[in-house]
Amino acid sequence: MPSPKARSSAARSGSVPCAGGNGRYEFVSLSRTPPPHLLQRQGSDPTAARLRASESPSRRRGSGSSTSSTGGQQLPEEDCMKLNPSFIGIALSSLLAIDLWLSKRLGVCACEDASWGSVRPLMKLVEISGHGIPWLAGAVYCLYKSDSAAGQEVMLNLLMALVLDLVLVGMMKALVRRRRPAHNRMDMFATFSVDGYSFPSGHATRAAMCARFLLAHLVLAAPLRVLVLLWATFVGFSRVLLGRHHVTDVTFGFLMGYWQYNLVEMLWLSPVMLQSTIGQLQ
Ligand SMILES: CC(C)=CCC/C(C)=C/CC/C(C)=C/COP(=O)(O)O
């Protein structure tokens, strides 16, 4: 075995230890051509195979053929590519690892025994405030009760926005099929089958979209506008605290909800348009 000192100097010089035929370790430089006796052994040595695989693609291409020939062994190019992860691949798996770790650390209300388990009932109230059913019921009730054409128009479009949100989030969840965090307890009120999936958070999309909708179409005093923004933020944050979602599910949910409001504005249903559509149908 090399001494720790030998190992650290090897790391500095860009060389790696490799088991020699007599059981002793020898050092091979990654930047220089290995001596012939080692080249021969690399053909069947797994350590050497890893070294070849981690060689940069440009160096491999430099060999002038679609196969790398080292020590007389022909190695298919695709095999090397599989073992040599791209920068984007490494960045994505690092982000995923941070996401899993952070989501687990923040899931402090995931059950009653968790560190903030006592506030779980309060978090579940926040969860209900962002659920689809109260929002749909509220929009239908306000549409029915509204006696002005402008009020009816706004409520009709809110209803359309809520249905659009359910459809888009359902499609996205079915497409991505990311599992909810392992520490989540599936005790949610009224869910669809796709709600078994985690990405994106439907509560976060709805909170972001409805907050934008209310701020744009209701005349609210400044403290109420701040309250709407705080509510939307808290709904998203509570998803992670309850252990329902990963941080990235909520972040993406907010972005998607923000964008969904743009779509609602584009598809805005006006009374004139509705009348002409109904006229065409008759
Ligand atoms: C009228 C009707 C069919 C309403 C359906 C409303 C409904 C069940 C919405 C699902 C809301 C929900 C549980 C979304 C999941 O949110 P995440 O934040 O956990 O993704």
The ligand as an SDF file (V2000), in Angstrom:
LIG
                    3D

 20 19  0  0  0  0  0  0  0  0999 V2000
  -64.7190   19.5000   -9.0590 C   0  0  0  0  0  0  0  0  0  0  0  0
  -63.4790   18.7420   -9.0220 C   0  0  0  0  0  0  0  0  0  0  0  0
  -63.3610   17.5290   -9.8480 C   0  0  0  0  0  0  0  0  0  0  0  0
  -62.4650   19.1640   -8.2810 C   0  0  0  0  0  0  0  0  0  0  0  0
  -61.1810   18.4760   -8.1230 C   0  0  0  0  0  0  0  0  0  0  0  0
  -60.3020   19.2630   -7.2280 C   0  0  0  0  0  0  0  0  0  0  0  0
  -59.1470   18.4650   -6.7420 C   0  0  0  0  0  0  0  0  0  0  0  0
  -59.3530   17.1220   -6.1670 C   0  0  0  0  0  0  0  0  0  0  0  0
  -57.9410   18.9920   -6.8430 C   0  0  0  0  0  0  0  0  0  0  0  0
  -56.6910   18.3360   -6.3880 C   0  0  0  0  0  0  0  0  0  0  0  0
  -55.9320   19.2930   -5.5530 C   0  0  0  0  0  0  0  0  0  0  0  0
  -54.6930   18.6450   -5.0330 C   0  0  0  0  0  0  0  0  0  0  0  0
  -54.7910   17.7010   -3.9260 C   0  0  0  0  0  0  0  0  0  0  0  0
  -53.5230   18.9410   -5.6190 C   0  0  0  0  0  0  0  0  0  0  0  0
  -52.2200   18.3740   -5.1970 C   0  0  0  0  0  0  0  0  0  0  0  0
  -51.4080   19.4210   -4.8040 O   0  0  0  0  0  0  0  0  0  0  0  0
  -49.8710   19.1900   -4.5310 P   0  0  0  0  0  0  0  0  0  0  0  0
  -49.3550   20.5200   -4.1010 O   0  0  0  0  0  0  0  0  0  0  0  0
  -49.7350   18.1770   -3.4620 O   0  0  0  0  0  0  0  0  0  0  0  0
  -49.2810   18.7500   -5.8250 O   0  0  0  0  0  0  0  0  0  0  0  0
  1  2  1  0
  2  3  1  0
  2  4  2  0
  4  5  1  0
  5  6  1  0
  6  7  1  0
  7  8  1  0
  7  9  2  0
  9 10  1  0
 10 11  1  0
 11 12  1  0
 12 13  1  0
 12 14  2  0
 14 15  1  0
 15 16  1  0
 16 17  1  0
 17 18  2  0
 17 19  1  0
 17 20  1  0
M  END
$$$$
